[in-house]
Amino acid sequence: IQHNIITDRTVIDVMAFTLNALSIDDEDKKIFEEYASRFIGEYDWIFYVTPSGVKLEDNDVRTTDADYLLIIDNTIRFLCSNNLHKIRNFGIISGTNEDRLKQIRSSLNL
């Protein structure tokens, strides 16, 4: 077990992208979701970060397809809601990057 690890992605993100992948069949998606959801409780905190407040930037790596990103965001919110009973601590973060950092620090008592 490692302590004091902060990541910008969780298993919920992986689940959302997997569930929306066109190259994965529905049965495999279901199996993956059931398996991956077991790890949600391993996080001390999960923050849902709203996409509003930060401009979408084209960095040649991330997609800039707003419709696809909305689908992913809706899936993340759905997965968080459906798995809330497994999440130890949950927060919703919004605003500018500076605002978000303040909210996280406040939640973590940093």
C-alpha positions as CSV (number, residue, x, y, z in Angstrom):
1,I,0.0,0.0,0.0
2,Q,1.3,3.4,-0.9
3,H,0.3,6.5,1.0
4,N,-0.1,10.2,-0.1
5,I,-0.5,9.5,-3.8
6,I,-2.5,11.9,-5.9
7,T,-3.5,11.0,-9.4
8,D,-5.3,13.0,-12.0
9,R,-7.3,9.9,-13.2
10,T,-9.1,7.1,-11.5
11,V,-10.5,3.7,-12.5
12,I,-13.8,5.6,-13.1
13,D,-12.1,7.5,-16.0
14,V,-10.9,4.3,-17.4
15,M,-14.3,2.8,-17.1
16,A,-15.9,5.8,-18.8
17,F,-13.6,5.6,-21.8
18,T,-14.0,1.8,-22.1
19,L,-17.8,2.0,-21.9
20,N,-17.8,4.4,-24.8
21,A,-15.2,2.7,-27.0
22,L,-16.6,1.6,-30.3
23,S,-13.9,-1.1,-30.7
24,I,-15.0,-3.0,-27.5
25,D,-18.1,-5.2,-27.6
26,D,-20.9,-4.8,-25.1
27,E,-20.3,-8.0,-23.2
28,D,-16.6,-7.2,-22.7
29,K,-17.6,-3.7,-21.6
30,K,-20.0,-5.2,-19.0
31,I,-17.3,-7.6,-17.7
32,F,-14.7,-4.8,-17.5
33,E,-17.1,-2.5,-15.7
34,E,-18.0,-5.1,-13.1
35,Y,-14.3,-5.9,-12.5
36,A,-13.0,-2.4,-12.5
37,S,-15.7,-1.1,-10.1
38,R,-14.2,-3.3,-7.4
39,F,-11.2,-0.9,-7.2
40,I,-13.2,2.3,-6.5
41,G,-13.1,1.8,-2.8
42,E,-9.3,1.8,-2.9
43,Y,-9.2,5.6,-3.2
44,D,-9.3,7.8,-0.1
45,W,-10.9,10.6,-2.1
46,I,-12.5,10.9,-5.5
47,F,-13.1,14.3,-6.9
48,Y,-15.4,14.9,-9.8
49,V,-13.9,17.8,-11.7
50,T,-16.5,19.6,-13.8
51,P,-15.3,20.5,-17.3
52,S,-16.7,24.0,-17.0
53,G,-14.3,26.8,-16.2
54,V,-11.3,25.5,-18.2
55,K,-10.8,26.1,-21.9
56,L,-10.4,23.1,-24.0
57,E,-7.0,23.2,-25.5
58,D,-5.6,21.4,-28.6
59,N,-2.4,19.9,-27.5
60,D,-2.3,17.2,-30.3
61,V,-2.9,14.5,-27.7
62,R,-6.3,15.0,-26.3
63,T,-9.4,15.1,-28.4
64,T,-11.1,18.4,-29.0
65,D,-14.4,16.8,-29.9
66,A,-16.8,18.6,-27.6
67,D,-19.7,16.1,-28.2
68,Y,-17.5,13.1,-27.3
69,L,-16.1,14.9,-24.2
70,L,-19.7,15.6,-23.1
71,I,-20.5,11.9,-23.5
72,I,-17.4,10.9,-21.4
73,D,-18.4,13.5,-18.8
74,N,-21.9,12.2,-18.6
75,T,-20.6,8.7,-18.2
76,I,-18.2,9.7,-15.4
77,R,-21.1,11.4,-13.5
78,F,-23.3,8.3,-14.0
79,L,-20.5,6.0,-12.8
80,C,-19.8,8.2,-9.7
81,S,-23.5,8.3,-8.9
82,N,-24.0,4.5,-9.3
83,N,-20.9,3.8,-7.2
84,L,-21.2,6.4,-4.6
85,H,-21.7,3.8,-1.9
86,K,-18.2,2.5,-2.7
87,I,-16.5,5.9,-2.5
88,R,-15.0,6.8,0.9
89,N,-14.9,10.6,0.3
90,F,-16.4,12.4,-2.7
91,G,-16.1,16.0,-3.7
92,I,-17.2,18.1,-6.7
93,I,-14.6,20.6,-7.9
94,S,-15.2,23.5,-10.3
95,G,-13.9,26.8,-11.4
96,T,-10.5,27.8,-12.6
97,N,-7.4,25.7,-12.1
98,E,-6.5,27.8,-9.1
99,D,-10.0,27.5,-7.6
100,R,-9.9,23.8,-8.1
101,L,-6.6,23.5,-6.3
102,K,-7.9,25.5,-3.4
103,Q,-11.0,23.3,-3.1
104,I,-8.9,20.1,-3.2
105,R,-6.5,21.4,-0.6
106,S,-9.4,22.5,1.6
107,S,-11.0,19.0,1.4
108,L,-7.7,17.3,2.2
109,N,-6.9,19.8,5.0
110,L,-3.6,20.8,3.3
